[in-house]
């Protein structure tokens, strides 16, 4: 009887029945699951990039539209009021990115400079954490330049 059990196990091992399940499990653990999580990470990164680009565009246009009204009235020349531009851009940027915690990304900054009196240049950056453990986070950096859209008023 013991000999029959041993010969049964030996026949099972020799026939390799069930080995396809083991190979499938190894393939799933080492290839399938990382590829699935990578596809989720790439999709999330593309969503964050699009959302950050929208917020950066809105903030930069808001900054470019911050007209220095007293200067414009006295000289009839357009220029950006830097203090007003920074506050308008920050407000617009933060209101556009309200879902950052839900999507699990961190906005690392918004920088605004003014290369010309009627132009605003904005750089926004964010960090997206991976779902795969022990992998570095993805950093996204975007730049936008906007021009003021105020028309000169002809003198009466």
N, CA, C and O of each residue as an XYZ file, in Angstrom:
624
protein
N       0.814     -1.183      0.000
C       0.000      0.000      0.000
C       0.868      1.261      0.000
O       0.571      2.210     -0.726
N       1.925      1.284      0.795
C       2.817      2.431      0.827
C       3.530      2.550     -0.514
O       3.763      3.649     -1.017
N       3.865      1.419     -1.070
C       4.532      1.444     -2.359
C       3.628      2.043     -3.435
O       4.095      2.767     -4.314
N       2.324      1.734     -3.359
C       1.377      2.276     -4.331
C       1.257      3.794     -4.184
O       1.200      4.500     -5.190
N       1.218      4.314     -2.944
C       1.146      5.763     -2.747
C       2.385      6.441     -3.305
O       2.288      7.460     -3.989
N       3.541      5.879     -3.016
C       4.766      6.475     -3.517
C       4.816      6.424     -5.033
O       5.226      7.389     -5.677
N       4.412      5.334     -5.587
C       4.444      5.249     -7.049
C       3.435      6.224     -7.665
O       3.657      6.724     -8.768
N       2.309      6.503     -6.950
C       1.340      7.485     -7.442
C       1.925      8.889     -7.451
O       1.739      9.653     -8.398
N       2.637      9.213     -6.376
C       3.274     10.536     -6.322
C       4.378     10.657     -7.365
O       4.563     11.705     -7.984
N       5.086      9.586     -7.539
C       6.167      9.601     -8.526
C       5.585      9.765     -9.924
O       6.132     10.503    -10.742
N       4.478      9.080    -10.203
C       3.846      9.217    -11.511
C       3.315     10.638    -11.716
O       3.401     11.178    -12.819
N       2.762     11.253    -10.647
C       2.243     12.623    -10.754
C       3.372     13.614    -11.039
O       3.235     14.512    -11.870
N       4.480     13.433    -10.336
C       5.614     14.324    -10.566
C       6.235     14.089    -11.941
O       6.674     15.037    -12.593
N       6.273     12.875    -12.369
C       6.874     12.560    -13.660
C       5.987     13.029    -14.807
O       6.498     13.389    -15.867
N       4.673     13.031    -14.618
C       3.774     13.417    -15.703
C       3.663     14.932    -15.863
O       3.185     15.405    -16.894
N       4.089     15.687    -14.875
C       4.077     17.160    -14.886
C       2.668     17.725    -15.005
O       2.485     18.813    -15.551
N       1.703     17.028    -14.520
C       0.350     17.569    -14.479
C       0.302     18.680    -13.442
O       0.854     18.540    -12.351
N      -0.327     19.731    -13.764
C      -0.463     20.828    -12.819
C       0.691     21.814    -12.856
O       0.645     22.829    -12.160
N       1.727     21.548    -13.645
C       2.848     22.488    -13.668
C       2.488     23.776    -14.407
O       3.109     24.813    -14.174
N       1.501     23.722    -15.287
C       1.102     24.949    -15.983
C       0.499     25.965    -15.012
O       0.622     27.172    -15.221
N      -0.151     25.481    -13.955
C      -0.690     26.404    -12.948
C       0.432     27.132    -12.206
O       0.319     28.320    -11.906
N       1.491     26.424    -11.921
C       2.621     27.052    -11.237
C       3.280     28.094    -12.133
O       3.614     29.184    -11.669
N       3.470     27.772    -13.410
C       4.066     28.744    -14.325
C       3.152     29.960    -14.513
O       3.627     31.093    -14.598
N       1.851     29.721    -14.578
C       0.905     30.824    -14.702
C       0.962     31.723    -13.473
O       0.922     32.947    -13.602
N       1.052     31.143    -12.301
C       1.128     31.933    -11.072
C       2.418     32.756    -11.033
O       2.396     33.924    -10.645
N       3.530     32.159    -11.430
C       4.801     32.893    -11.460
C       4.736     34.026    -12.474
O       5.178     35.140    -12.193
N       4.191     33.747    -13.644
C       4.051     34.773    -14.670
C       3.144     35.903    -14.202
O       3.440     37.074    -14.437
N       2.051     35.564    -13.548
C       1.124     36.573    -13.052
C       1.771     37.449    -11.985
O       1.595     38.667    -12.005
N       2.508     36.863    -11.068
C       3.111     37.618     -9.975
C       4.231     38.518    -10.469
O       4.323     39.672    -10.052
N       5.085     38.010    -11.352
C       6.258     38.777    -11.750
C       6.074     39.630    -13.006
O       6.878     40.528    -13.255
N       5.039     39.372    -13.797
C       4.839     40.148    -15.022
C       3.466     40.823    -15.035
O       3.378     42.025    -15.288
N       2.422     40.092    -14.775
C       1.063     40.614    -14.902
C       0.723     41.719    -13.926
O       0.229     42.770    -14.334
N       0.972     41.509    -12.662
C       0.621     42.507    -11.651
C       1.454     43.787    -11.805
O       0.880     44.873    -11.726
N       2.778     43.718    -12.021
C       3.511     44.976    -12.262
C       3.050     45.727    -13.515
O       2.999     46.957    -13.504
N       2.717     45.018    -14.585
C       2.232     45.704    -15.783
C       0.879     46.365    -15.537
O       0.636     47.466    -16.032
N      -0.002     45.714    -14.783
C      -1.294     46.324    -14.477
C      -1.120     47.578    -13.626
O      -1.752     48.601    -13.890
N      -0.274     47.504    -12.618
C      -0.079     48.683    -11.776
C       0.653     49.783    -12.541
O       0.401     50.964    -12.300
N       1.541     49.429    -13.445
C       2.208     50.434    -14.262
C       1.217     51.131    -15.187
O       1.306     52.342    -15.387
N       0.286     50.391    -15.746
C      -0.714     51.019    -16.605
C      -1.604     51.964    -15.805
O      -2.020     53.002    -16.320
N      -1.900     51.622    -14.562
C      -2.676     52.519    -13.705
C      -1.863     53.767    -13.391
O      -2.405     54.872    -13.408
N      -0.569     53.612    -13.103
C       0.294     54.757    -12.810
C       0.426     55.689    -14.011
O       0.367     56.909    -13.854
N       0.602     55.133    -15.203
C       0.746     55.959    -16.395
C      -0.547     56.712    -16.682
O      -0.510     57.884    -17.055
N      -1.679     56.056    -16.512
C      -2.964     56.717    -16.714
C      -3.158     57.842    -15.714
O      -3.619     58.923    -16.080
N      -2.811     57.601    -14.456
C      -2.915     58.653    -13.435
C      -1.984     59.810    -13.738
O      -2.353     60.969    -13.552
N      -0.777     59.507    -14.205
C       0.178     60.557    -14.539
C      -0.332     61.409    -15.703
O      -0.169     62.629    -15.690
N      -0.938     60.790    -16.694
C      -1.498     61.541    -17.816
C      -2.661     62.418    -17.363
O      -2.805     63.545    -17.836
N      -3.491     61.912    -16.453
C      -4.593     62.712    -15.912
C      -4.052     63.914    -15.150
O      -4.535     65.032    -15.331
N      -3.056     63.693    -14.301
C      -2.482     64.783    -13.507
C      -1.817     65.799    -14.425
O      -1.937     67.003    -14.197
N      -1.124     65.340    -15.451
C      -0.483     66.262    -16.379
C      -1.511     67.146    -17.085
O      -1.303     68.354    -17.198
N      -2.590     66.580    -17.552
C      -3.642     67.362    -18.203
C      -4.303     68.339    -17.247
O      -4.571     69.488    -17.600
N      -4.562     67.873    -16.039
C      -5.200     68.723    -15.026
C      -4.263     69.854    -14.604
O      -4.700     70.991    -14.423
N      -2.987     69.544    -14.448
C      -2.006     70.564    -14.079
C      -1.814     71.571    -15.216
O      -1.628     72.762    -14.965
N      -1.858     71.099    -16.454
C      -1.735     72.015    -17.592
C      -2.919     72.978    -17.640
O      -2.740     74.166    -17.909
N      -4.118     72.480    -17.384
C      -5.297     73.348    -17.357
C      -5.179     74.388    -16.257
O      -5.469     75.564    -16.479
N      -4.756     73.965    -15.074
C      -4.608     74.896    -13.956
C      -3.517     75.919    -14.237
O      -3.675     77.096    -13.912
N      -2.417     75.488    -14.833
C      -1.322     76.401    -15.149
C      -1.746     77.419    -16.216
O      -1.420     78.601    -16.109
N      -2.466     76.964    -17.239
C      -2.950     77.882    -18.275
C      -3.901     78.923    -17.686
O      -3.799     80.110    -17.996
N      -4.823     78.476    -16.839
C      -5.779     79.400    -16.231
C      -5.083     80.399    -15.316
O      -5.413     81.585    -15.329
N      -4.128     79.932    -14.528
C      -3.401     80.827    -13.622
C      -2.565     81.827    -14.393
O      -2.497     82.998    -14.019
N      -1.932     81.384    -15.457
C      -1.071     82.279    -16.227
C      -1.897     83.335    -16.964
O      -1.492     84.495    -17.047
N      -3.033     82.942    -17.488
C      -3.884     83.934    -18.145
C      -4.470     84.910    -17.137
O      -4.622     86.098    -17.421
N      -4.796     84.399    -15.959
C      -5.283     85.280    -14.898
C      -4.211     86.281    -14.483
O      -4.510     87.447    -14.225
N      -2.970     85.827    -14.420
C      -1.866     86.733    -14.085
C      -1.645     87.757    -15.195
O      -1.374     88.926    -14.918
N      -1.758     87.327    -16.430
C      -1.540     88.239    -17.555
C      -2.640     89.289    -17.653
O      -2.411     90.376    -18.182
N      -3.816     88.979    -17.157
C      -4.941     89.922    -17.222
C      -4.987     90.893    -16.049
O      -5.930     91.677    -15.940
N      -3.998     90.858    -15.177
C      -3.966     91.765    -14.018
C      -3.390     93.114    -14.462
O      -2.194     93.369    -14.319
N      -4.229     93.939    -14.981
C      -3.821     95.240    -15.517
C      -3.504     96.213    -14.386
O      -4.228     96.285    -13.392
N      -2.429     96.950    -14.546
C      -2.094     98.031    -13.615
C      -2.955     99.229    -14.021
O      -2.551    100.031    -14.864
N      -4.133     99.346    -13.424
C      -5.147    100.311    -13.836
C      -4.678    101.760    -13.671
O      -4.826    102.531    -14.619
N      -4.118    102.182    -12.521
C      -3.697    103.586    -12.418
C      -2.658    103.975    -13.482
O      -2.709    105.078    -14.027
N      -1.732    103.078    -13.770
C      -0.720    103.353    -14.791
C      -1.369    103.446    -16.174
O      -1.008    104.303    -16.980
N      -2.331    102.556    -16.442
C      -3.026    102.549    -17.725
C      -3.838    103.831    -17.925
O      -3.865    104.388    -19.022
N      -4.498    104.298    -16.860
C      -5.308    105.523    -16.958
C      -4.413    106.738    -17.212
O      -4.762    107.614    -18.003
N      -3.281    106.788    -16.555
C      -2.426    107.969    -16.697
C      -1.612    107.972    -17.986
O      -1.362    109.041    -18.542
N      -1.192    106.812    -18.475
C      -0.307    106.779    -19.647
C      -0.923    106.103    -20.869
O      -0.361    106.198    -21.961
N      -2.046    105.431    -20.721
C      -2.702    104.648    -21.776
C      -1.788    103.543    -22.317
O      -1.876    103.170    -23.486
N      -0.901    103.021    -21.442
C      -0.027    101.902    -21.793
C      -0.335    100.724    -20.880
O      -0.599    100.885    -19.689
N      -0.295     99.535    -21.475
C      -0.596     98.326    -20.714
C       0.653     97.826    -19.995
O       1.758     97.858    -20.537
N       0.452     97.366    -18.768
C       1.491     96.633    -18.054
C       0.809     95.839    -16.942
O      -0.283     96.180    -16.489
N       1.480     94.774    -16.517
C       0.930     93.870    -15.506
C       1.295     94.381    -14.124
O       2.441     94.752    -13.870
N       0.313     94.398    -13.233
C       0.536     94.696    -11.818
C       0.982     93.383    -11.164
O       0.175     92.467    -11.006
N       2.258     93.286    -10.786
C       2.840     92.020    -10.320
C       2.164     91.488     -9.060
O       1.913     90.287     -8.962
N       1.867     92.348     -8.104
C       1.225     91.892     -6.867
C      -0.162     91.327     -7.116
O      -0.511     90.265     -6.600
N      -0.952     92.040     -7.908
C      -2.293     91.569     -8.250
C      -2.217     90.295     -9.086
O      -3.025     89.383     -8.909
N      -1.249     90.232     -9.995
C      -1.098     89.052    -10.850
C      -0.777     87.808    -10.033
O      -1.345     86.742    -10.273
N       0.124     87.939     -9.075
C       0.481     86.785     -8.242
C      -0.704     86.299     -7.429
O      -0.921     85.091     -7.328
N      -1.476     87.203     -6.849
C      -2.620     86.776     -6.029
C      -3.723     86.165     -6.887
O      -4.329     85.169     -6.493
N      -3.992     86.752     -8.061
C      -5.011     86.187     -8.941
C      -4.593     84.806     -9.455
O      -5.409     83.886     -9.512
N      -3.346     84.672     -9.820
C      -2.866     83.385    -10.340
C      -2.904     82.303     -9.266
O      -3.301     81.170     -9.540
N      -2.493     82.643     -8.047
C      -2.517     81.656     -6.957
C      -3.941     81.212     -6.646
O      -4.190     80.030     -6.409
N      -4.869     82.155     -6.647
C      -6.268     81.815     -6.374
C      -6.831     80.916     -7.466
O      -7.498     79.924     -7.172
N      -6.569     81.253     -8.711
C      -7.069     80.464     -9.837
C      -6.436     79.070     -9.855
O      -7.119     78.080    -10.117
N      -5.149     78.997     -9.581
C      -4.424     77.729     -9.595
C      -4.938     76.790     -8.510
O      -5.195     75.615     -8.769
N      -5.086     77.311     -7.295
C      -5.536     76.443     -6.194
C      -6.988     76.019     -6.352
O      -7.347     74.907     -5.964
N      -7.827     76.875     -6.911
C      -9.226     76.485     -7.087
C      -9.387     75.448     -8.196
O     -10.325     74.652     -8.162
N      -8.496     75.446     -9.167
C      -8.568     74.455    -10.236
C      -8.082     73.082     -9.776
O      -8.525     72.061    -10.302
N      -7.178     73.052     -8.800
C      -6.591     71.787     -8.357
C      -7.136     71.335     -7.004
O      -6.369     70.892     -6.149
N      -8.425     71.438     -6.802
C      -9.012     71.043     -5.519
C      -8.990     69.541     -5.286
O      -9.033     69.106     -4.135
N      -8.923     68.734     -6.341
C      -8.984     67.272     -6.189
C      -7.615     66.618     -6.080
O      -7.496     65.418     -6.325
N      -6.586     67.360     -5.724
C      -5.223     66.818     -5.671
C      -5.104     65.690     -4.653
O      -4.426     64.699     -4.923
N      -5.734     65.809     -3.508
C      -5.622     64.755     -2.497
C      -6.395     63.504     -2.908
O      -5.995     62.391     -2.565
N      -7.479     63.671     -3.625
C      -8.268     62.514     -4.049
C      -7.525     61.701     -5.101
O      -7.592     60.472     -5.092
N      -6.825     62.365     -5.997
C      -6.092     61.684     -7.059
C      -4.704     61.270     -6.589
O      -4.017     60.525     -7.289
N      -4.284     61.729     -5.437
C      -2.997     61.409     -4.807
C      -1.814     61.971     -5.581
O      -0.922     61.240     -6.010
N      -1.831     63.295     -5.750
C      -0.644     63.981     -6.242
C      -0.444     65.235     -5.427
O      -1.387     65.761     -4.836
N       0.785     65.714     -5.395
C       1.148     66.874     -4.585
C       1.648     67.971     -5.523
O       2.581     67.760     -6.298
N       1.023     69.133     -5.445
C       1.476     70.271     -6.224
C       2.696     70.851     -5.513
O       2.602     71.266     -4.358
N       3.829     70.881     -6.191
C       5.056     71.341     -5.546
C       5.355     72.803     -5.799
O       6.257     73.356     -5.170
N       4.625     73.452     -6.703
C       4.856     74.882     -6.842
C       4.285     75.502     -8.090
O       3.985     74.828     -9.075
N       4.143     76.823     -8.015
C       3.754     77.663     -9.138
C       4.657     78.882     -9.094
O       4.647     79.632     -8.118
N       5.433     79.082    -10.143
C       6.339     80.232    -10.226
C       5.893     81.120    -11.381
O       5.604     80.636    -12.475
N       5.842     82.423    -11.124
C       5.400     83.378    -12.139
C       6.476     84.443    -12.300
O       6.965     85.005    -11.320
N       6.837     84.710    -13.547
C       7.704     85.853    -13.816
C       7.129     86.610    -15.012
O       6.255     86.114    -15.723
N       7.637     87.811    -15.213
C       7.102     88.698    -16.230
C       8.236     89.112    -17.174
O       8.955     90.071    -16.893
N       8.401     88.390    -18.299
C       9.502     88.700    -19.221
C       9.310     90.010    -19.989
O      10.279     90.578    -20.495
N       8.090     90.482    -20.077
C       7.769     91.745    -20.745
C       6.620     92.393    -19.978
O       5.971     91.724    -19.173
N       6.353     93.672    -20.206
C       5.280     94.334    -19.437
C       3.896     93.716    -19.618
O       3.047     93.845    -18.736
N       3.653     93.046    -20.748
C       2.325     92.477    -20.991
C       2.341     90.952    -21.086
O       1.362     90.360    -21.542
N       3.411     90.314    -20.674
C       3.512     88.855    -20.735
C       3.736     88.276    -19.340
O       4.450     88.851    -18.518
N       3.110     87.128    -19.093
C       3.334     86.379    -17.860
C       3.810     84.980    -18.241
O       3.246     84.348    -19.134
N       4.833     84.509    -17.570
C       5.384     83.172    -17.797
C       5.229     82.383    -16.500
O       5.750     82.782    -15.458
N       4.515     81.267    -16.569
C       4.219     80.470    -15.374
C       4.802     79.076    -15.516
O       4.743     78.467    -16.585
N       5.368     78.578    -14.418
C       5.895     77.217    -14.363
C       5.239     76.522    -13.178
O       5.338     76.987    -12.042
N       4.570     75.406    -13.448
C       3.904     74.630    -12.401
C       4.552     73.256    -12.326
O       4.998     72.713    -13.337
N       4.600     72.698    -11.117
C       5.181     71.368    -10.948
C       4.358     70.575     -9.939
O       3.742     71.127     -9.027
N       4.370     69.266    -10.138
C       3.640     68.360     -9.251
C       4.394     67.038     -9.170
O       5.190     66.705    -10.048
N       4.129     66.294     -8.101
C       4.722     64.984     -7.882
C       3.600     63.961     -7.742
O       2.658     64.163     -6.975
N       3.704     62.871     -8.481
C       2.706     61.801     -8.451
C       3.368     60.567     -7.868
O       4.389     60.110     -8.381
N       2.797     60.019     -6.797
C       3.333     58.799     -6.191
C       2.887     57.582     -6.984
O       1.789     57.551     -7.540
N       3.763     56.577     -7.027
C       3.452     55.318     -7.717
C       2.621     54.403     -6.830
O       2.653     54.498     -5.603
N       1.888     53.530     -7.471
C       1.185     52.474     -6.748
C       2.157     51.341     -6.438
O       2.040     50.678     -5.408
N       3.121     51.122     -7.338
C       4.118     50.071     -7.132
C       5.034     50.497     -5.994
O       5.626     51.575     -6.058
N       5.166     49.684     -4.961
C       6.046     50.077     -3.853
C       7.515     50.112     -4.274
O       7.937     49.405     -5.189
N       8.272     50.948     -3.585
C       9.719     51.062     -3.745
C      10.125     51.624     -5.117
O      11.242     51.372     -5.569
N       9.250     52.371     -5.780
C       9.618     53.029     -7.029
C       9.564     54.538     -6.802
O       8.739     55.013     -6.022
N      10.419     55.283     -7.460
C      10.454     56.728     -7.212
C       9.203     57.420     -7.767
O       8.593     56.931     -8.718
N       8.830     58.542     -7.181
C       7.660     59.276     -7.686
C       7.954     59.947     -9.026
O       9.110     60.196     -9.368
N       6.899     60.234     -9.774
C       7.037     60.913    -11.060
C       6.892     62.413    -10.840
O       5.979     62.848    -10.138
N       7.773     63.200    -11.425
C       7.700     64.656    -11.334
C       7.231     65.217    -12.668
O       7.708     64.812    -13.728
N       6.289     66.156    -12.601
C       5.744     66.791    -13.794
C       6.033     68.282    -13.693
O       5.724     68.905    -12.677
N       6.620     68.858    -14.731
C       6.907     70.290    -14.783
C       6.351     70.821    -16.094
O       6.659     70.300    -17.166
N       5.518     71.876    -16.001
C       4.886     72.469    -17.179
C       5.121     73.966    -17.206
O       5.212     74.602    -16.156
N       5.219     74.532    -18.398
C       5.412     75.972    -18.545
C       4.375     76.537    -19.510
O       3.991     75.890    -20.485
N       3.931     77.761    -19.217
C       2.953     78.457    -20.042
C       3.324     79.934    -20.106
O       3.784     80.507    -19.118
N       3.127     80.541    -21.256
C       3.302     81.982    -21.409
C       2.000     82.566    -21.939
O       1.433     82.058    -22.906
N       1.528     83.635    -21.304
C       0.285     84.283    -21.704
C       0.517     85.770    -21.922
O       1.389     86.378    -21.302
N      -0.273     86.335    -22.806
C      -0.202     87.769    -23.096
C      -1.469     88.442    -22.606
O      -2.546     87.846    -22.618
N      -1.336     89.679    -22.178
C      -2.469     90.465    -21.703
C      -3.458     90.671    -22.844
O      -3.059     90.857    -23.994
N      -4.756     90.637    -22.521
C      -5.796     90.763    -23.531
C      -6.582     92.082    -23.419
O      -7.753     92.123    -23.798
N      -5.987     93.119    -22.925
C      -6.666     94.406    -22.775
C      -6.414     95.237    -24.014
O      -5.278     95.329    -24.479
N      -7.456     95.841    -24.554
C      -7.311     96.678    -25.744
C      -7.108     98.127    -25.310
O      -7.671     98.576    -24.312
N      -6.301     98.841    -26.072
C      -6.117    100.266    -25.798
C      -7.407    101.013    -26.136
O      -8.081    100.720    -27.124
N      -7.725    101.982    -25.289
C      -8.921    102.789    -25.499
C      -8.499    104.037    -26.276
O      -7.596    104.754    -25.845
N      -9.139    104.302    -27.410
C      -8.748    105.498    -28.155
C      -9.151    106.770    -27.398
O     -10.193    106.822    -26.743
N      -8.327    107.755    -27.503
C      -8.602    109.030    -26.811
C      -9.780    109.729    -27.477
O      -9.912    109.695    -28.700
N     -10.644    110.369    -26.670
C     -11.820    111.044    -27.257
C     -11.452    112.329    -27.971
O     -12.325    113.006    -28.513
